[in-house]
Amino acid sequence: IEQQFLAEQCGAVLNRFYESKNHQKKHIHSGGLQDLKRDIQARLLNVETYGGETFLSEEVAINILQETKNAFQRCQLLCDKDETPKMAETIFDILLRFLYTEHLDYAIDLSLAGISLAEPKAEPPNYFFSVVQQAVAITHLFHKQYDDSIFPLVSGTPVESICAKKRADCLCNVENRINLGLERQLNAVVGYIRFLLTNEQKKTDFRPEDENQMVTAMSNACALVVKYLSSEVQVIRDSLDGGNLTTLMLEFGRRFYKVLLTHIYQFTYNSQGAMLLLCDINEYSSLKYETCDLNLKQLLMFRKCMLSWKIPEIGKQFEALHALANLLVVVPENLNEACSSQLLIDTDRRMVNSFIQLRMDYRTAKLHLNFI
């Protein structure tokens, strides 16, 4: 009777939520052929994003947890001591079913299916980061109930290890699905940056016919990338924290650096164009976020991109990239000195030479080098 009552209560909580969203739950099964079919659809851009709806709710989680908390209390009061652990496990199973399988896991899989695997030609939705934020918040609530209501009822019994394993398996599954989603989301973000660079950067940006024209603050392609990148970084910062944030930003920075480096190699540069490239790299390399006091109207001002991430590896990469771009600017007579910059001390000499070869005047400039 308890099991049926609890399942009906938890089911009603979920039904009210999905009805409020006018959403008919879909049957989603993870793994094997089903994942393959969804991946194929995603590659064909045939994805449903539901307008960015996450289909997650902390209020729903709290209501389900309150129902199970009441059930654990009834279990402790009404069950014989020998029956309590087993009944607690049964209630725990119902909690896992409705909070995770029917709600959190479902929302994660639905949002996973909404991330296109194709190279984006428009700004990709980024609501998966919000899904992660809500999933983490709900899991914190789940941990608290486990510690406060479940563990005391099963501690020191054979059921303790059973429940511990069920909890670990459940959370491991969530973590794996979230990691998959973050991987896909990063691919989409970096793919769109690649699209912007490829389609908005002109050869004449870096090789203008009039070498006496004034250099702009940054190229149009750079402005678009910085604007997009700054907004994405802010969403990530709002959604993740601690080690999760650092790990994701490190991977994001590495991928962006790789895309940017590949992009730079596509062009040749005269002196004016090289100055513009330096300006672009300066913008990419140190995006700053400044906010006023929380009691005032918040301001978000972006001006550049990587140093503010406070990740030493990424900052070092972009400092070296700036020094490499400087090799395109200096007069040939100063190339040897520029190549000896402390910022390039850890840079492969082949990479240094590859950059020098991007100069329009490479044939004459190389005559001044002590190495080729």
N, C-alpha and C positions, 0 to 999 in steps of 0.2 A: 504493500500500500504506500509506504514511504517513497519507494523508488518511482512509482507511477505518479504520485503527487508532485514530487520534485521535478521530474522530467516535464510534466505538464506546465508547471510554473515557469521553468527556464525556457521551454519552447514558446510559451506565450510572450515572454519578454522579447525574444528574437523576432517572433512574428509581428508584433506591434512595431518594432523598429523597421523591418523591411517594408511593411505596409506604409509607414510614414515616408519612406523613400520611393514609394511606387515601384518597388523592385520585386520581381519574381525570381527567387533563388534558382540558380542554374546548377546542374549536376557537374561538378568539376572533380576529376580524379587525377591525382598526380602520379607521374612515373610512366615509363615505357611509351607505348604507342600514343597515349593521350598527350604527353608532353611533346612528342615528335609532331603531332598534328598541329598543336598550338604554335610550335616554332615555325612550321611552314607557313601558317597563316600570318604570323608576325613578320616574316620575311617578305610577304606579299603586301605588307601595309594594311592587311585586312584585320584591324584590331578595333576593339570597342573600349573607349576610355571613360564612358559614363560621365562626361563633363568634369572629370577630376574628382568625382565622389569616391571616398576611400571605403565606404561601407563598414567603417569601424566606429565604435562609440564607447568612450570610457563610462558613460552613464549606463549603457547596457551591461558592461562588464561589472560595474558596481552592483547593479540590480541582481545579476546572476550570482555574484559572490555573496550578496546578502541572503539570497535564497539558500545557498549551500551552507552558509554560516549558521543559519537557523536550523538547518538539517543536522549539522554536526552537534549543535547544542542539544537537539532532541535525542540524538544518538547517545550522547553522554548521559542524559538524564533517564532515558527509558530502557536502554539495552543492558543486559547483564554484562558484567565486566569481561567475561570470556568472549562475548559476541561483539563487543564494541569495536575492536580493530577491524574485523571483517566487514562490519556495516560501514565503518568509516571509509574503507577501501571502495565499497560500492558507491557511496556518495561522491568520493573523489573521482571515480570513473565518469559519473554523470557530469561533474564539473568540467573535466577534460573534454568531454563530448561537446557540451554546449558552449563553453567559453572559447575553446580552441578549435576543435574540428568544425563545428557549425558556424563559428563567428570569425575568429582571428585567422585561422588557416584559410578559410574560404575567402576572406578579404585579400589576403596576401596573394593567393592564386589568381583571383580575379584581376588584381592590379598587375601581376606578372604578365598575364595574357594581354594587358593593355600597353606593354612596352614593345614598340616595333623593333625588330632586329634588322630592318633595312636601313641603309644610310639615309638619314633624315634630310629632307629638302625644306622643311619648315621647323620652327622651334618645337622640339619634342615636349610633350607633357612631363612635368616633374613631380606629380603628386605621389609617386612611390616613396619619396622622402618623408612625406606626411604619414604614409602608412607605417613606415619604420618608427617614426616618433610615437604614434599612437600604440603600436605594438609593444614598444618598450615600456610605455606608461602602464598599459594593461598588465604586462608581465610583472612589473613591480608590485601591483596590487595582488596578483596571484601569489607571488612569493610571500607576501605578508600573511595572506590567509593560510598558506601552507604552514608557515612557522607558528602562527597563533592558534589555528583551529585543528589542523590535520595531524601535525607531528605529535602533539601531546597525546592524541588518542591511539597512535600506533607505535610510539616510542618503546623500544625494548621488546618488541614482538616480531615474529617472522614477517608480518605485514609491512613493517617499516621499510625493509629493503625492497619489497615489491613496489610500494608507493614511490620510493626514491627513484627506482629505475623507470617507472612510468613517467614521472616528472622529467627526468633527464632525457628520455627518448622524445617526449613531447617538445621540450625546449630546443633540443638538438635539431629536430625537424624544422621548427620555426627559424632557427638561426641559419640553417642551410638554404631555406627558401628566401630569406631576406638577403643573404649573401649573393644568391643568384640574381635577385632583383637589382641589387646595387651594382653588380657587374654589368647587367644589361643597361641600367640607367646611365652609368658612366660612359658606356659605349655610345649611347644615344647622344649624350651631351658633347662628347669629344667628336663624334661624327658630324654633329651640326657645326661645331667650330671649324672642322675641316671643310665643310661645305661653304661656310662664309668666306674663308680664306681663298678657296679655289675660285669662287665666283665673283668676289668683290675686289680682289687684288689685281691690279693691272700691271703689265710689264713696264708701262711708262711711269708707274709710281717710283720705281727704282732706277729707271734709266730715262729721265726726262730729257727732251731735246734741248731745252734751254737750261744749261747748267748754272746760270746766274739767277734763276728764279728763287724766290724765298721758300725755304723749307717749312712746310706746315707742321703743326704740333704733332700730328700723327696721320697715318693714311686712313682713308674711309673704311677699309677692311679692318684695320686695327680698332677703330672706334666702335664698329659693330660688334667685334669679338669681345672687347673690354666691357661694353654695356651688357652683353649677354652673360659673359663670364661672371661679372660682379653680382648679377641677380641670382645666378645659380649658386654661387658660393654662399650668398646670404641665406638662401633656402636650406642649403646643407647645414650651415651653422645653426639655424633655427631648429633643425630636426635631429641633429646628432650632438653628442658631447663626449668628453673624456677620450679614452683610447679609440673608440669607434670613429670619432671625428678626425683624430690625428691620422689613423690608418687610411681612411677614405681620402683625406686631403693629400696625403703623400702619394697615393696611387693616381689621383686626379692630376697632381702636379707633374708626375712622371710622364703620363700620357700626353698632357698638353705640351710639355717640352718636346717630346718626340714628334708630335704633329707639327709644331712650329719649326723645328729644325729641318724636317723634310720639306716644309713649305719654303724656307729660306733658300734651300739648295736649288729651287726651281728657276731662280732668276740670276741675271748678271747685273752688276751695279757700277754706275759711275759715281763720282764724288758726291753729287747732290742726292742721288738715290740712296747712297750708303748712309748719309746723314739722316734721311727719313727712316731708314731701317733702324738706326740707333734710337731715334725717337720712339719708334714702335716698340722696340724691345724694352725701353725704359718704361713705357706704359704697361706692357705685359708683366714686367718684373716686380712691380711694387704697388699693387692695388691697396688703397687705404680706406678703412671704414672709420668714420667718425660719427659719434652720436652725442647729442647734447644731454643734459640732465633729464632723467626720466619724468620729472615733474613738468618739463617743458615739452613742446612739440618735438618729437624725434625727427632727426635729420639723418639721412643716409647719403653720404657723399662718397662716390667712388672716383678714384683717379688712376689707379694703376693696378697690377694684379698679384704677384707672388710673394714678395718679401713679407707682407703682412700676414701671410699664412703661418709665419713663425715656424717653418719646417726647414732646418738647416740644409738638408740635402738639396731641396728645391731652390732655396736661395743661392746656394753655391753654384748650382747648374746655370742659373740665369745670370749670375755675375760673370761666369766664364763665357756665356753666350754674348754678353755685352762686349767683353774684351775681344772675342772673335770678330764681332761685327765692326769693331774699331779698326781691324786690319784692312777693312774695305775703305776706310776714310783717310788714314794717314798717307802722307806723301811717300813715294817709293823709297826715298832716302832714309825714312824713319821706320821702315818695316821691321828691320832686325830688332830694333829697340822695342817696338810694340809686341813682337813675337816673344820677347823675354819677360813680358809682364808677369808679375807674381800671380795674377788671377788665372794665368794659363799654365802654371807650373805642373798641374796634374792633368793637363789636356794632352791627348795623343798628338804627336807631331804630324801625323797623317791628316788629322782633322784640321789642324792649323793650316796646313798646305792646301787642303780642300777649300777652305774659306778664301785664301789668297787667290785661288784660281777663279773665284767668282768676280774678281775685279775685271772691268772692261779693259784696263791697261795691263793685264797680267803679263803679257809677253815682255813688256819693257820693265815692269815692276820686279819680275823675278831675277833680273840681272843684278839687283841690289841685295839679293838674299844670300846668306851664308849657307843655307840649306835649301833643298828642293824636295 
